[in-house]
Structure formats: structure tokens, C-alpha cells
Amino acid sequence: MLEGAERSASSKLRLVKVVHTAIWAFFATCVLAIPVASSLGHFGAAAWLAAIVCGEVVVLLLNSWSCPLTAVAAKYTADRNANFDIYLPEWLARSNKAVFGALYVGGVIVAVVQWAQARR
């Protein structure tokens, strides 16, 4: 019986990790697309991308700077490595907020500067 319960928990953890990784990939793509969109003159798209990522930041802030899926994954494993809840290399999972936070802020700055230059 325990084997079946362990298998079920393992399956649920895998599902959470797949969903979490897909959501992470979506937001990472949004972050990386902000300066690309603005460089192409698509300032409205860059603004929407920035707003979408800002929404993610609000969710993180409301959850003590943690993704809500981390708590869900924690129900299915005792592992607490930085990447226990997502399919990312441990170094990236550990530094994710710093890396993508810097890319987000940098991308928004690039977009605002390019937008201001285009308005001249």
C-alpha cells in the first residue's frame, strides 16, 4: 500500500513540477521579450509583457516571495533543494529571482528609454 501512495505522490510531484516549469518558461519568455518588443518598436506589447510579469511579482509578494506551487509541491516530497518543485538546474532555481529580476528591470529600462527616444 505504501508503495502505491509513494507512486501517487511521485506522480503528483511530477505534475506540479511540469506545470511550474511551464509557467516559469512563460514568464521567463515575457521577461526576455520586453526589450525585444521595444527594440522592434512594439511598445504596447512591451508594456503588456511588463504588466504580465508585474502581476507575477504581486503574486510572489502576496505569498512571502514564494511561488504558490512551491507549497503544493512540498506536500509530495521531503526534498527541499532549490529545484525540488521545478525542472530547472539547482543554480538557476536558487538564483531565479535575482537573475530574472535584474533582466526584468533592465528590460523595462531599455523599453522606457527606447519609447522616450521614439517619441522625440
URQUICOR-V30621 format. One line per field, one symbol per residue. burial: + if it has 24 or more other ideal C-beta (glycine too) atoms within 12 Angstrom, else -. Layout:
burial = ???
This chain:
burial = ------------+--++--++-++--++-++-+++-++----+--+--++-++--++--+------+-++-++--+------++++-+----+--++--+--++--++-++--++-----
